[in-house]
Amino acid sequence: MDKQVVEVEVKSVLATSAGSAVFLGNDEKVFVIYVDHSVGSAINMFLHGTPKPRPQTHDLFGDVLIALGAKVERIVINDFTDTVYFARLIIGAENEVQARKIVEIDARPSDSIALAVQANAPIFVVEHVWEAVEDMSTVLKKMEESGDGDDLPEV
């Protein structure tokens, strides 16, 4: 696995006919990961601090982490194959029972992104993935101007 990573942020989450498009990037480049509507909605709610009438799954997981003295430290999008991305969720835990512990868990990028946004934790992409993804900056700009997520290429 690459040791070099690039920090990115969620630039936008746009609804499409097949789900949601999560645009991640920095000033250099933006790329897209397609997720289902429910996770896209959760990411959007965390981004905008939208209150929810009842806790949803990502809220529950975040609350359980806090109750256990743990938090999302960062996530790393570490690979992709045939448009399927892979990620690692890095959780730090420290409580009165044991010393500090770091746990790394294989997780869907969509869930990892939602949890990172919820916890205000950094999002990283390994260099080989970053170099391979197509720059979608222009597409994002056009979509934001038109307010339409249906112009995205299907995967």
C-alpha positions in Angstrom: 0.0 0.0 0.0 1.2 3.5 -0.7 2.5 5.5 2.2 1.8 8.8 0.5 -1.7 10.3 0.8 -3.5 13.3 -0.4 -6.0 15.1 1.8 -9.3 15.8 0.3 -12.7 17.2 1.4 -16.3 16.7 0.4 -16.9 19.4 -2.2 -20.5 18.5 -3.0 -23.1 15.8 -2.8 -25.6 15.8 -5.7 -28.6 13.6 -6.2 -28.6 11.5 -9.4 -31.3 9.2 -10.8 -29.3 6.2 -9.5 -28.2 7.5 -6.1 -25.9 10.3 -5.0 -22.6 11.6 -6.4 -20.1 12.5 -3.7 -17.4 14.9 -5.1 -14.2 14.7 -3.2 -11.1 16.8 -3.9 -8.9 19.7 -3.3 -7.6 22.7 -5.3 -5.8 20.4 -7.7 -8.5 17.9 -8.6 -12.0 16.6 -7.9 -13.3 13.1 -8.3 -16.6 11.4 -7.7 -17.7 8.3 -5.8 -21.3 7.1 -6.4 -23.2 6.1 -3.2 -26.8 5.1 -2.5 -29.4 7.8 -1.7 -29.5 7.1 2.0 -25.8 7.5 2.6 -25.6 10.5 0.3 -28.4 12.1 2.3 -26.6 11.3 5.6 -23.4 12.9 4.3 -25.3 16.0 3.2 -27.1 16.3 6.6 -23.7 16.1 8.4 -22.2 18.6 6.0 -25.0 21.1 6.7 -25.7 20.3 10.3 -29.3 19.4 9.5 -31.1 18.2 12.6 -32.9 14.8 12.3 -36.0 13.8 14.2 -34.5 10.4 15.1 -30.9 9.1 15.1 -30.0 7.3 11.9 -27.4 4.5 11.5 -24.4 6.8 11.2 -25.6 8.8 14.2 -25.9 5.5 16.2 -22.4 4.4 15.2 -20.9 7.8 16.1 -22.7 7.8 19.5 -21.5 4.3 20.3 -17.9 5.3 19.5 -18.2 8.3 21.8 -19.7 6.1 24.6 -16.7 3.8 24.2 -14.2 6.6 24.5 -13.4 6.3 20.7 -13.5 8.6 17.7 -12.9 8.6 14.0 -9.4 9.8 13.6 -9.3 9.8 9.8 -10.3 7.7 6.8 -8.2 6.6 3.9 -9.6 5.7 0.5 -6.9 3.2 -0.3 -7.8 1.3 -3.5 -10.3 0.9 -6.4 -11.1 -1.8 -8.9 -13.5 -1.4 -11.8 -15.1 1.7 -10.3 -15.4 0.1 -6.8 -13.6 2.1 -4.2 -12.2 0.7 -0.9 -11.5 2.5 2.3 -10.1 2.1 5.8 -11.7 3.7 8.8 -9.1 4.6 11.5 -10.6 4.9 15.0 -8.7 6.0 18.1 -9.9 4.9 21.5 -8.8 6.0 24.9 -10.6 5.3 28.1 -10.0 4.7 31.8 -9.7 0.9 31.3 -6.9 0.7 28.7 -4.2 2.9 27.2 -4.7 4.6 23.8 -5.5 2.2 21.0 -5.7 2.7 17.2 -8.0 0.4 15.2 -8.1 0.2 11.5 -11.3 -1.2 9.9 -12.2 -2.1 6.3 -15.3 -0.1 5.4 -17.3 1.2 2.5 -16.0 4.6 1.4 -19.6 5.9 1.6 -19.9 5.0 5.3 -16.4 6.1 6.0 -17.0 9.5 4.4 -20.3 10.0 6.3 -18.5 9.1 9.6 -15.6 11.4 8.8 -17.8 14.3 8.0 -19.8 13.6 11.2 -16.7 13.6 13.3 -15.0 16.4 11.4 -12.1 14.0 10.7 -9.8 14.3 7.7 -10.3 12.3 4.5 -7.2 11.0 2.7 -6.7 9.2 -0.7 -3.6 7.1 -1.3 -1.4 8.5 -4.1 -1.9 5.7 -6.6 -5.7 6.1 -6.4 -5.4 9.9 -6.6 -3.2 9.7 -9.7 -5.6 7.3 -11.4 -9.0 9.1 -10.8 -10.4 11.3 -13.5 -10.6 15.0 -12.7 -14.3 16.0 -12.5 -13.8 19.6 -11.5 -15.4 20.9 -14.8 -18.3 18.5 -14.5 -19.0 19.5 -10.9 -18.9 23.2 -11.8 -21.4 22.7 -14.7 -23.7 20.6 -12.5 -23.6 23.1 -9.7 -24.5 25.9 -12.1 -27.4 23.9 -13.6 -28.5 22.4 -10.3 -28.7 19.0 -11.9 -27.0 15.7 -10.9 -28.5 13.7 -13.8 -25.7 15.0 -16.2 -23.2 12.7 -14.6 -21.7 9.8 -16.6 -23.2 6.4 -15.4 -20.8 3.9 -14.0 
